[in-house]
């Protein structure tokens, strides 16, 4: 009998004769282990009034039983549970019922997810049972309970080098740091020794066989890489297919490795997911995006430069050709390049704490380590077991075809101008705090509608919604997460803090999503419209104190501290307003609704100079676009929001130009000569390398029929003239020439410099020059077509 703690790496289910078997691979205190939970039954629920029709429709089916359960649906009607011996039978029964207008509730939950969520197991657990002997112990009758185990995972960084065309594998690079020791290894096709860390093979087939044998022996829990699923591992799968070999890269019983299982995530089959029993594959790009990192480009070289100050050993558009040249002429250099790519990924994971973030996210959501996104699924994982313990099952709102949309965040009309001393007051996690304060909750709304509750037991929402003050779930769940985040901050656990912030902020989006089983427009509207009200009433309070609110945006208000002499005075006023508003909201919610306020407003930022621009070619103030100078860590910093400077579809020339021009205007420095010099540099052809546009291809090239945009025109020329392979999702780099858009790698015509002055420099400059009663055209005496 063993009694250990562990962390779930992979989870699967399979139908057997005795029932549905669940399989969990763990990284445990004693190493990898497989837990089996045999003979589980799958379940869905049907409202009492639909049970006779359901039984009639399911007469052809066998292997299920119907039981009474102490549960109700969201109309407070009793339900019966339909238990199936086979998950496959459940799915077939669900399809049959839905086709005939009968609605089985919670019929889309996978057996392993239901097993874990009902036990509140989110990644970490404690297990007991008799284990079989062998390389990987197997516990065939495992008992599991929730735990807070923090795993120590064995990780390897992987990268491959290949020919540009066809399936032709050159090498596989690997990198890790374990117990302070650096591990570097390269598998390569070569006919003579290359380097001490390079294992050579006569051909591609022996290389892939050797790599798989090594992988089984090294036995990592986690494989990391850059686009590692859709390129590296998929390519290795294709190599195995080429030689009719199974891509056995997973753990298995009795030393027999298991094969990877692939599934496509889009109609074109270009995005894939992979399941490798006992191992997890984590892609650096996807994890950075999930942790809300933002880069102009997520190419490895660009991210490495920005985060690490390091780079790939081979760069440039002809990198593919250079790799082939090294493979033919300098294999030692290719090996160094291969390992460097692995090391860059490892270092990015370390610096950004991506593995810690993935673990913390799983502990918060219950979702698999490699699951990216999944906000609806994570909401289910947290909410459903609590709902069941209240005596209810979830509705099927995600199956409704016509979902009414709720309004977005409030955006106030802005007052354009250049200001001294503008403060931003920001509500901390506004939507979660609204949910928590105003008791917004799917179950609470049901109780408010169907239970005969006294008015004092209800909180009004919007669009006719009422929420029960008691017996709700989501407000208490938000409160719990909020406290956990405060604790994480106190412990300086940045990964956990970020994971909790993301899940809390996702709850509004989930409730407003037609894909959520709890979707109801009254829920989301009760959050957003309450947010509108809070921002408007906050602005009114501030103006009653004698200050001018020049803008408000979703969860923030911007205040002009007019006639304040210095930054210290403005900051003092900002902190006073923060205290007054928090006190005012607390009293107001207690007096009007009899509820405790969780609203918390912070004086977050003081702009020493601030620009609120107009809409282009208009006197009306813009929205979600501004710039200013803030004091950060004792240094003044120029901040842009929504302007050209932070838009990656604008050229570097325009973005750099705007940044420097705004700096000069804000600091009252001369700017006429700078503008004239920049324009002349472009006209002289000295800035060509900064005039490149970069835009992602959102659809297939063939799908663009009408209104073909410039980047698509350039992409088609790249295919026709340079033989480029371009797919949906690729980034297109192009320039505007006298003959239109042309791809950077196949530019034949002269640049259209007047286009760049008209369409790039002028819009970037005139947003601020407008307030100086000037324009770029006027300063340079250019006849700029856009402003004729």
Number of C-alpha atoms within 10 A of each C-alpha: 9 11 12 15 23 25 29 28 26 21 19 16 19 15 18 14 9 12 18 23 21 21 22 22 25 25 23 24 15 10 15 24 23 27 24 18 19 19 16 22 21 26 25 22 26 25 24 16 12 15 20 12 13 24 14 9 15 16 8 8 12 11 12 17 12 16 10 11 12 13 20 21 20 19 13 16 13 20 24 21 22 22 19 23 22 24 24 14 17 23 16 12 21 20 15 15 18 13 10 11 11 18 22 24 22 18 20 12 16 14 19 20 21 18 17 19 21 15 13 19 23 26 29 25 23 19 18 17 17 15 18 14 10 10 14 18 18 24 23 17 14 20 15 20 14 17 18 15 17 18 18 13 16 17 21 24 28 26 25 24 21 18 14 13 7 7 14 15 21 23 26 26 26 23 25 20 16 11 6 7 8 10 12 20 20 26 23 29 23 20 10 10 12 18 15 10 16 22 19 20 20 12 14 22 17 14 22 25 17 15 17 17 15 13 17 17 10 11 18 19 22 19 19 24 28 24 18 21 21 16 17 19 22 19 18 18 20 16 20 18 12 13 11 10 14 15 23 22 23 23 26 19 15 12 12 11 21 17 17 18 13 14 11 13 11 9 7 9 9 13 13 14 15 17 18 21 24 27 25 22 24 24 21 23 18 18 21 20 14 18 18 11 12 10 14 12 12 17 12 19 19 17 22 19 13 11 13 14 10 15 17 18 15 18 11 7 10 10 13 16 12 15 23 18 13 15 22 12 11 13 24 17 16 27 25 19 19 26 24 22 27 26 24 24 25 23 19 18 21 12 11 19 15 21 20 19 24 24 24 24 28 22 24 22 24 25 24 21 23 21 16 15 13 14 20 18 19 20 20 24 24 20 17 19 19 19 19 15 12 16 15 22 25 20 20 18 16 15 15 11 8 7 16 13 14 19 15 15 17 20 18 21 14 21 19 20 15 19 18 23 26 29 25 20 24 22 23 16 17 23 25 24 23 22 25 24 20 27 27 29 26 24 22 24 26 19 23 22 16 11 12 9 13 9 11 10 15 23 22 18 21 16 12 9 20 26 25 26 23 12 13 22 21 24 22 15 15 20 18 11 18 20 12 16 21 14 14 17 15 11 11 11 16 18 22 24 23 19 23 25 16 17 18 24 17 19 21 19 15 22 25 26 21 21 17 21 21 23 23 21 20 23 25 28 22 25 27 23 20 21 21 21 12 20 24 16 13 21 22 14 17 17 13 10 9 10 16 18 23 20 23 25 18 20 20 23 23 21 24 21 24 14 9 14 11 12 17 12 12 24 21 12 16 23 16 12 19 20 14 14 20 18 14 13 20 16 15 15 17 12 11 9 16 16 19 16 20 21 23 18 22 18 21 16 17 27 27 19 19 23 24 23 28 23 14 13 12 9 12 14 19 19 20 16 17 18 23 24 24 21 14 11 7 7 8 12 14 18 15 18 13 12 18 25 22 14 14 15 15 20 22 21 20 23 22 15 22 25 19 15 22 24 18 14 16 21 11 9 11 11 16 12 11 14 19 14 13 18 22 15 12 19 17 11 13 11 17 15 11 15 21 19 20 20 17 14 17 14 13 14 17 8 9 13 7 6 7 11 10 19 23 25 17 24 28 19 19 22 15 12 13 14 11 14 10 16 14 13 13 15 16 20 17 25 27 24 18 13 11 14 23 26 26 19 17 18 19 11 14 13 22 16 20 19 16 21 24 19 16 21 25 21 22 25 22 21 23 24 19 17 15 11 9 13 19 25 20 11 14 16 10 13 13 17 12 13 12 6
